[in-house]
Amino acid sequence: MKRTLLLGLVLAAGVSNAAMANADLAKAKNCMACHSVTNKVVGPSFKDIAAKYAGQKGAEDKLVQKVLKGGSGTWGAVPMPANAQVSEAEARTLVSWIMTLK
């Protein structure tokens, strides 16, 4: 019983640390200059993005490309610039994290 509880706590801490690490990655890659987790800044909140794309086939791949190449028109007139400082692996990590924020 104690092992199960301990294992659960360790796994929960790992998930929490992973979530924090991805928030830290978003800060390090300057995503937070235009986005926040819960509120619209220049672009939509990460929670709004997750809600809009929840359950859509291919959504994560589409969002990875938007992070890398930029985009416009989906959320209004302000375009999202391409992010040359973000690798594809980092973009996938960020998008996967964003999609958990429903």
C-alpha positions in Angstrom: 0.0 0.0 0.0 2.8 2.4 1.0 4.7 1.6 -2.2 1.6 2.3 -4.4 1.0 5.6 -2.6 4.7 6.5 -3.0 4.7 5.6 -6.6 1.6 7.7 -7.2 3.3 10.7 -5.5 6.5 10.3 -7.5 4.5 10.0 -10.8 2.4 13.1 -9.9 5.5 15.1 -9.1 7.0 14.0 -12.5 3.9 15.2 -14.4 3.9 18.5 -12.4 7.6 18.9 -13.2 7.0 18.2 -16.9 4.2 20.7 -17.0 6.5 23.3 -15.4 9.3 22.4 -17.7 7.1 23.0 -20.7 5.9 26.4 -19.3 9.6 27.2 -18.8 10.3 26.2 -22.4 7.4 28.5 -23.5 9.1 31.3 -21.6 12.6 30.5 -22.9 11.3 30.5 -26.5 9.6 33.9 -26.0 6.0 32.4 -26.5 4.9 34.3 -23.4 5.6 37.6 -25.1 2.3 37.2 -27.0 0.5 34.4 -25.2 -0.4 33.4 -21.6 -1.8 30.2 -20.2 -5.2 31.7 -19.3 -5.6 35.2 -20.9 -5.5 36.7 -24.3 -2.4 38.9 -24.7 -1.5 39.7 -28.4 -2.5 36.1 -29.4 -5.0 33.7 -27.8 -4.4 32.0 -24.5 -3.0 28.6 -24.5 -6.2 27.3 -22.9 -8.3 28.8 -25.7 -6.0 27.2 -28.3 -6.4 23.8 -26.6 -10.2 24.2 -26.5 -10.4 25.2 -30.1 -8.4 22.3 -31.4 -9.5 19.6 -28.9 -10.5 16.4 -30.7 -9.5 17.6 -34.2 -7.7 15.1 -36.3 -4.2 16.3 -37.1 -4.5 19.3 -34.8 -1.1 18.8 -33.1 0.7 18.6 -36.5 -1.1 21.7 -37.7 -0.2 23.6 -34.6 3.4 22.6 -34.8 3.6 24.0 -38.3 2.0 27.2 -37.1 4.6 27.6 -34.3 7.4 27.0 -36.8 6.1 28.9 -39.8 3.6 31.4 -38.3 0.1 32.0 -39.5 -2.7 34.5 -39.8 -6.4 34.8 -39.8 -7.4 32.1 -37.4 -7.5 34.3 -34.3 -8.0 37.7 -36.0 -6.0 40.2 -37.9 -2.7 40.0 -36.0 -0.4 37.5 -37.6 1.8 35.1 -35.7 5.4 35.3 -36.9 7.5 32.3 -37.8 9.7 31.1 -34.9 13.1 30.3 -36.2 14.5 29.9 -32.7 12.2 26.9 -32.0 13.2 23.4 -33.3 10.5 21.0 -34.5 11.1 18.9 -31.4 10.6 21.9 -29.1 7.5 22.9 -31.1 6.0 19.4 -30.6 6.8 19.6 -26.9 5.1 23.0 -26.6 2.0 22.0 -28.6 1.6 18.7 -26.7 1.8 20.7 -23.4 -0.7 23.3 -24.7 -3.2 20.6 -25.7 -3.2 19.4 -22.1 -4.4 22.8 -20.8 -8.1 22.3 -21.6 
